[in-house]
Amino acid sequence: MIEDVTLLTLLIYAVIGVLLGLLLGTMLKGGGFGWFGNLCLGLLGAFLGGLVLTLTSHVVDNNIMWNAIAAAGGSTLLTLIVAIFKRR
């Protein structure tokens, strides 16, 4: 499963993670974690979201749309979870 990840899939995760990380960072009250922190959180979240959904067989590797949705969901969730814990 995980060994079937293609370069296109990794590129999708990276692009969506960077874009959503920067976008969500600007939407968070207080500017998030700075541009580099937002970028890193977005990337990490996209890769984790894609990895989890690929390992649980919810995302088939050759489906670009589902890979993009998995990356967007992971990036959004991780950024928001970290933002919630930062405020405490």
Buried (B, 14 or more C-beta within 10 A) or exposed (E): EEEEBEEEBBEBBBBBBBBBBBBBBEEBEEEBBEEEBBBBBBBBBBBBBBBBBBEEEEBEBEEEEBBBBBBBBBBBEBBBEBBEEEEE
